[in-house]
Amino acid sequence: MKKEPLKVSKAQLERIHDYAATFSTPHGERVLEDLEAEYGGECYVKGDIYETLRRTVNRDLLDRIKYMVSLPEVGLEIEEEQKEEET
Protein backbone atom coordinates (compact mmCIF):
# COMPACT_ATOMS: atom_id res chain seq x y z
CA MET A 1 0.00 0.00 0.00
CA LYS A 2 1.63 3.20 -1.20
CA LYS A 3 1.30 6.30 0.95
CA GLU A 4 0.29 9.59 -0.59
CA PRO A 5 2.91 12.32 -0.31
CA LEU A 6 2.24 14.99 2.28
CA LYS A 7 1.04 18.19 0.61
CA VAL A 8 2.69 21.35 1.89
CA SER A 9 2.99 24.95 0.77
CA LYS A 10 6.18 26.22 -0.82
CA ALA A 11 7.03 28.14 2.38
CA GLN A 12 6.49 25.02 4.50
CA LEU A 13 8.66 22.97 2.15
CA GLU A 14 11.49 25.49 2.48
CA ARG A 15 11.19 25.44 6.28
CA ILE A 16 11.20 21.62 6.33
CA HIS A 17 14.35 21.56 4.20
CA ASP A 18 15.95 24.12 6.54
CA TYR A 19 15.33 21.82 9.52
CA ALA A 20 16.69 18.82 7.63
CA ALA A 21 19.75 20.73 6.42
CA THR A 22 20.48 21.97 9.93
CA PHE A 23 19.97 18.78 11.93
CA SER A 24 21.09 16.16 9.39
CA THR A 25 24.72 17.30 9.38
CA PRO A 26 27.19 15.70 11.80
CA HIS A 27 27.13 18.88 13.90
CA GLY A 28 23.34 19.03 13.86
CA GLU A 29 23.04 15.36 14.79
CA ARG A 30 25.31 15.92 17.80
CA VAL A 31 23.22 18.92 18.87
CA LEU A 32 20.05 16.86 18.50
CA GLU A 33 21.58 14.06 20.60
CA ASP A 34 22.48 16.63 23.27
CA LEU A 35 18.95 18.07 23.24
CA GLU A 36 17.53 14.54 23.49
CA ALA A 37 19.76 13.77 26.48
CA GLU A 38 18.77 17.02 28.20
CA TYR A 39 15.07 17.26 27.36
CA GLY A 40 13.93 13.84 26.14
CA GLY A 41 13.30 12.28 29.52
CA GLU A 42 10.38 12.06 31.88
CA CYS A 43 8.32 15.25 32.17
CA TYR A 44 6.31 14.60 35.31
CA VAL A 45 7.67 16.00 38.57
CA LYS A 46 5.60 14.96 41.57
CA GLY A 47 4.31 18.00 43.45
CA ASP A 48 5.69 20.58 41.00
CA ILE A 49 3.26 21.46 38.23
CA TYR A 50 5.48 24.30 36.99
CA GLU A 51 8.54 22.09 36.52
CA THR A 52 6.34 19.47 34.84
CA LEU A 53 5.04 22.15 32.48
CA ARG A 54 8.56 23.43 31.73
CA ARG A 55 9.80 19.94 30.93
CA THR A 56 6.75 19.24 28.78
CA VAL A 57 7.30 22.39 26.72
CA ASN A 58 10.98 21.52 26.26
CA ARG A 59 10.11 18.01 25.10
CA ASP A 60 7.43 19.36 22.75
CA LEU A 61 10.06 21.57 21.13
CA LEU A 62 12.42 18.61 20.76
CA ASP A 63 9.61 16.52 19.27
CA ARG A 64 8.87 19.25 16.72
CA ILE A 65 12.50 19.36 15.61
CA LYS A 66 12.60 15.56 15.21
CA TYR A 67 9.28 15.61 13.32
CA MET A 68 10.44 18.33 10.93
CA VAL A 69 13.71 16.48 10.27
CA SER A 70 11.80 13.27 9.49
CA LEU A 71 9.38 14.82 6.99
CA PRO A 72 11.58 14.62 3.87
CA GLU A 73 11.62 10.82 4.32
CA VAL A 74 7.81 10.74 4.23
CA GLY A 75 7.56 12.27 0.78
CA LEU A 76 6.45 15.83 0.19
CA GLU A 77 4.55 17.52 -2.56
CA ILE A 78 3.88 21.22 -3.04
CA GLU A 79 0.15 21.81 -2.94
CA GLU A 80 -1.41 23.92 -5.62
CA GLU A 81 -2.14 27.46 -4.54
CA GLN A 82 -5.76 28.42 -4.87
CA LYS A 83 -6.34 31.97 -6.00
CA GLU A 84 -9.22 33.77 -4.35
CA GLU A 85 -11.65 35.36 -6.73
CA GLU A 86 -12.05 39.09 -6.36
CA THR A 87 -15.62 40.33 -6.16
Rosetta constraint file for C-alpha pairs under 8 A:
AtomPair CA 4 CA 75 HARMONIC 7.87 0.50
AtomPair CA 5 CA 74 HARMONIC 6.86 0.50
AtomPair CA 5 CA 75 HARMONIC 4.78 0.50
AtomPair CA 5 CA 76 HARMONIC 5.01 0.50
AtomPair CA 5 CA 77 HARMONIC 5.90 0.50
AtomPair CA 6 CA 74 HARMONIC 7.27 0.50
AtomPair CA 6 CA 75 HARMONIC 6.16 0.50
AtomPair CA 6 CA 76 HARMONIC 4.78 0.50
AtomPair CA 6 CA 77 HARMONIC 5.93 0.50
AtomPair CA 7 CA 76 HARMONIC 5.92 0.50
AtomPair CA 7 CA 77 HARMONIC 4.79 0.50
AtomPair CA 7 CA 78 HARMONIC 5.53 0.50
AtomPair CA 7 CA 79 HARMONIC 5.15 0.50
AtomPair CA 8 CA 12 HARMONIC 5.89 0.50
AtomPair CA 8 CA 13 HARMONIC 6.19 0.50
AtomPair CA 8 CA 76 HARMONIC 6.90 0.50
AtomPair CA 8 CA 77 HARMONIC 6.17 0.50
AtomPair CA 8 CA 78 HARMONIC 5.08 0.50
AtomPair CA 8 CA 79 HARMONIC 5.48 0.50
AtomPair CA 9 CA 13 HARMONIC 6.17 0.50
AtomPair CA 9 CA 78 HARMONIC 5.42 0.50
AtomPair CA 9 CA 79 HARMONIC 5.63 0.50
AtomPair CA 9 CA 80 HARMONIC 7.82 0.50
AtomPair CA 9 CA 81 HARMONIC 7.80 0.50
AtomPair CA 10 CA 14 HARMONIC 6.29 0.50
AtomPair CA 10 CA 78 HARMONIC 5.95 0.50
AtomPair CA 10 CA 79 HARMONIC 7.77 0.50
AtomPair CA 11 CA 15 HARMONIC 6.31 0.50
AtomPair CA 12 CA 16 HARMONIC 6.09 0.50
AtomPair CA 13 CA 17 HARMONIC 6.21 0.50
AtomPair CA 13 CA 76 HARMONIC 7.73 0.50
AtomPair CA 13 CA 78 HARMONIC 7.28 0.50
AtomPair CA 14 CA 18 HARMONIC 6.19 0.50
AtomPair CA 15 CA 19 HARMONIC 6.38 0.50
AtomPair CA 16 CA 20 HARMONIC 6.29 0.50
AtomPair CA 16 CA 68 HARMONIC 5.71 0.50
AtomPair CA 16 CA 69 HARMONIC 6.95 0.50
AtomPair CA 16 CA 71 HARMONIC 7.07 0.50
AtomPair CA 16 CA 72 HARMONIC 7.43 0.50
AtomPair CA 17 CA 21 HARMONIC 5.89 0.50
AtomPair CA 17 CA 69 HARMONIC 7.93 0.50
AtomPair CA 17 CA 72 HARMONIC 7.47 0.50
AtomPair CA 18 CA 22 HARMONIC 6.06 0.50
AtomPair CA 19 CA 23 HARMONIC 6.05 0.50
AtomPair CA 19 CA 65 HARMONIC 7.15 0.50
AtomPair CA 19 CA 68 HARMONIC 6.17 0.50
AtomPair CA 19 CA 69 HARMONIC 5.63 0.50
AtomPair CA 20 CA 24 HARMONIC 5.44 0.50
AtomPair CA 20 CA 68 HARMONIC 7.09 0.50
AtomPair CA 20 CA 69 HARMONIC 4.62 0.50
AtomPair CA 20 CA 70 HARMONIC 7.63 0.50
AtomPair CA 20 CA 72 HARMONIC 7.60 0.50
AtomPair CA 21 CA 25 HARMONIC 6.72 0.50
AtomPair CA 22 CA 28 HARMONIC 5.68 0.50
AtomPair CA 23 CA 27 HARMONIC 7.43 0.50
AtomPair CA 23 CA 28 HARMONIC 3.90 0.50
AtomPair CA 23 CA 29 HARMONIC 5.42 0.50
AtomPair CA 23 CA 31 HARMONIC 7.67 0.50
AtomPair CA 23 CA 32 HARMONIC 6.85 0.50
AtomPair CA 23 CA 69 HARMONIC 6.87 0.50
AtomPair CA 24 CA 28 HARMONIC 5.77 0.50
AtomPair CA 24 CA 29 HARMONIC 5.80 0.50
AtomPair CA 24 CA 69 HARMONIC 7.44 0.50
AtomPair CA 25 CA 29 HARMONIC 5.99 0.50
AtomPair CA 26 CA 30 HARMONIC 6.29 0.50
AtomPair CA 27 CA 31 HARMONIC 6.32 0.50
AtomPair CA 28 CA 32 HARMONIC 6.09 0.50
AtomPair CA 29 CA 33 HARMONIC 6.12 0.50
AtomPair CA 30 CA 34 HARMONIC 6.20 0.50
AtomPair CA 31 CA 35 HARMONIC 6.17 0.50
AtomPair CA 32 CA 36 HARMONIC 6.05 0.50
AtomPair CA 33 CA 37 HARMONIC 6.17 0.50
AtomPair CA 34 CA 38 HARMONIC 6.18 0.50
AtomPair CA 35 CA 39 HARMONIC 5.72 0.50
AtomPair CA 35 CA 40 HARMONIC 7.17 0.50
AtomPair CA 35 CA 62 HARMONIC 7.00 0.50
AtomPair CA 36 CA 40 HARMONIC 4.53 0.50
AtomPair CA 36 CA 41 HARMONIC 7.71 0.50
AtomPair CA 36 CA 62 HARMONIC 7.07 0.50
AtomPair CA 37 CA 41 HARMONIC 7.29 0.50
AtomPair CA 39 CA 55 HARMONIC 6.91 0.50
AtomPair CA 39 CA 58 HARMONIC 6.01 0.50
AtomPair CA 39 CA 59 HARMONIC 5.50 0.50
AtomPair CA 39 CA 62 HARMONIC 7.23 0.50
AtomPair CA 40 CA 59 HARMONIC 5.75 0.50
AtomPair CA 40 CA 62 HARMONIC 7.34 0.50
AtomPair CA 41 CA 59 HARMONIC 7.91 0.50
AtomPair CA 42 CA 55 HARMONIC 7.96 0.50
AtomPair CA 43 CA 52 HARMONIC 5.38 0.50
AtomPair CA 43 CA 53 HARMONIC 7.65 0.50
AtomPair CA 43 CA 55 HARMONIC 5.07 0.50
AtomPair CA 43 CA 56 HARMONIC 5.47 0.50
AtomPair CA 43 CA 59 HARMONIC 7.79 0.50
AtomPair CA 44 CA 51 HARMONIC 7.90 0.50
AtomPair CA 44 CA 52 HARMONIC 4.89 0.50
AtomPair CA 44 CA 55 HARMONIC 7.73 0.50
AtomPair CA 45 CA 49 HARMONIC 7.04 0.50
AtomPair CA 45 CA 51 HARMONIC 6.48 0.50
AtomPair CA 45 CA 52 HARMONIC 5.27 0.50
AtomPair CA 48 CA 52 HARMONIC 6.29 0.50
AtomPair CA 49 CA 53 HARMONIC 6.06 0.50
AtomPair CA 50 CA 54 HARMONIC 6.16 0.50
AtomPair CA 51 CA 55 HARMONIC 6.12 0.50
AtomPair CA 52 CA 56 HARMONIC 6.08 0.50
AtomPair CA 53 CA 57 HARMONIC 6.19 0.50
AtomPair CA 54 CA 58 HARMONIC 6.27 0.50
AtomPair CA 55 CA 59 HARMONIC 6.15 0.50
AtomPair CA 56 CA 60 HARMONIC 6.06 0.50
AtomPair CA 57 CA 61 HARMONIC 6.29 0.50
AtomPair CA 58 CA 62 HARMONIC 6.39 0.50
AtomPair CA 59 CA 63 HARMONIC 6.04 0.50
AtomPair CA 60 CA 64 HARMONIC 6.20 0.50
AtomPair CA 61 CA 65 HARMONIC 6.42 0.50
AtomPair CA 62 CA 66 HARMONIC 6.34 0.50
AtomPair CA 63 CA 67 HARMONIC 6.02 0.50
AtomPair CA 64 CA 68 HARMONIC 6.07 0.50
AtomPair CA 65 CA 69 HARMONIC 6.19 0.50
AtomPair CA 66 CA 70 HARMONIC 6.22 0.50
AtomPair CA 67 CA 71 HARMONIC 6.38 0.50
AtomPair CA 70 CA 74 HARMONIC 7.08 0.50
AtomPair CA 71 CA 75 HARMONIC 6.95 0.50
AtomPair CA 71 CA 76 HARMONIC 7.47 0.50
AtomPair CA 72 CA 76 HARMONIC 6.43 0.50
